[in-house]
Amino acid sequence: MSDKSEKKLVLAAILCFFFGIFGAHRFYSGKTGSAIFQLLTLGGLGIWAFVDFLIILFGQFKDSEGKLISHG
């Protein structure tokens, strides 16, 4: 059992950069509950989306199973 997600870091970063206020990167990572909340608040007025973008860039973003989303 691996501690790395099968989701791709680059795709999560692109989704977050362009559609972060809609929670697209959270839908992609399987975090549907927080994605809906982010969608309703427009990414916490952009702040939550920006913080998520930084977390993704530093390689610390996790999917719904708690696995790190990595490069490959």
Sine and cosine of phi, psi and omega as CSV:
sin_phi,cos_phi,sin_psi,cos_psi,sin_omega,cos_omega
0.00,0.00,0.81,-0.58,-0.06,-1.00
-1.00,-0.08,0.50,-0.87,0.05,-1.00
-1.00,-0.05,0.15,0.99,0.02,-1.00
-0.94,-0.33,0.67,-0.74,0.00,-1.00
-0.97,0.25,0.38,-0.92,0.10,-1.00
-0.99,0.11,-0.12,0.99,0.05,-1.00
-0.95,0.31,0.48,-0.88,-0.07,-1.00
-0.99,-0.15,0.73,-0.68,-0.02,-1.00
-0.89,0.46,-0.69,0.73,-0.05,-1.00
-0.89,0.45,-0.68,0.73,0.00,-1.00
-0.92,0.40,-0.65,0.76,0.05,-1.00
-0.88,0.47,-0.65,0.76,0.01,-1.00
-0.92,0.40,-0.67,0.75,0.02,-1.00
-0.91,0.42,-0.71,0.70,0.02,-1.00
-0.87,0.49,-0.67,0.74,-0.01,-1.00
-0.92,0.38,-0.66,0.75,-0.04,-1.00
-0.90,0.43,-0.72,0.69,-0.09,-1.00
-1.00,0.02,-0.54,0.84,-0.09,-1.00
-0.78,-0.63,0.42,0.91,-0.06,-1.00
-0.88,0.47,-0.59,0.81,-0.01,-1.00
-0.93,0.36,-0.27,0.96,0.06,-1.00
-0.99,-0.14,-0.02,1.00,0.04,-1.00
0.97,0.24,0.35,0.94,-0.07,-1.00
-0.84,0.54,-0.66,0.75,-0.01,-1.00
-0.92,0.39,-0.50,0.87,0.04,-1.00
-0.97,0.24,-0.61,0.79,0.12,-0.99
-0.88,0.47,-0.69,0.72,0.01,-1.00
-0.87,0.50,-0.64,0.77,-0.05,-1.00
-0.99,0.11,-0.02,1.00,0.06,-1.00
1.00,-0.01,0.12,0.99,-0.01,-1.00
-1.00,-0.03,0.93,0.36,-0.14,-0.99
-0.90,0.44,-0.67,0.74,-0.02,-1.00
-0.86,0.51,-0.78,0.63,0.00,-1.00
-0.95,0.30,-0.43,0.90,0.05,-1.00
-0.92,0.40,-0.67,0.74,0.03,-1.00
-0.90,0.43,-0.68,0.74,0.03,-1.00
-0.89,0.45,-0.65,0.76,0.02,-1.00
-0.92,0.39,-0.60,0.80,0.05,-1.00
-0.89,0.46,-0.69,0.72,-0.04,-1.00
-0.94,0.35,-0.48,0.88,-0.02,-1.00
-0.98,-0.21,0.17,0.99,-0.07,-1.00
0.79,0.62,0.77,0.63,0.05,-1.00
0.91,0.41,0.59,0.81,-0.06,-1.00
0.86,0.50,0.68,0.74,-0.08,-1.00
0.84,0.54,0.55,0.84,0.07,-1.00
1.00,-0.06,-0.37,0.93,-0.05,-1.00
-0.93,0.36,-0.74,0.67,-0.01,-1.00
-0.88,0.48,-0.67,0.74,0.01,-1.00
-0.90,0.44,-0.65,0.76,0.01,-1.00
-0.91,0.42,-0.69,0.72,0.03,-1.00
-0.89,0.46,-0.69,0.72,0.06,-1.00
-0.86,0.51,-0.65,0.76,0.01,-1.00
-0.87,0.49,-0.68,0.73,0.04,-1.00
-0.90,0.43,-0.67,0.74,0.02,-1.00
-0.88,0.47,-0.65,0.76,0.04,-1.00
-0.90,0.43,-0.72,0.69,-0.01,-1.00
-0.87,0.49,-0.57,0.82,0.02,-1.00
-0.99,0.11,0.02,1.00,0.08,-1.00
0.96,0.28,0.46,0.89,-0.04,-1.00
-0.93,-0.38,0.13,0.99,-0.02,-1.00
-0.98,0.17,0.70,-0.72,-0.05,-1.00
-0.90,-0.43,0.45,-0.89,0.05,-1.00
-1.00,0.09,-0.14,-0.99,-0.07,-1.00
-0.92,0.38,-0.29,0.96,0.02,-1.00
-1.00,-0.09,0.05,1.00,0.00,-1.00
0.99,0.13,0.21,0.98,0.01,-1.00
-1.00,-0.05,0.63,-0.77,0.01,-1.00
-0.92,0.38,0.71,-0.70,0.11,-0.99
-0.99,0.14,0.82,-0.58,-0.14,-0.99
-0.83,-0.56,-0.04,-1.00,-0.04,-1.00
-0.94,0.35,-0.50,0.87,-0.08,-1.00
-0.19,-0.98,0.00,0.00,0.00,0.00
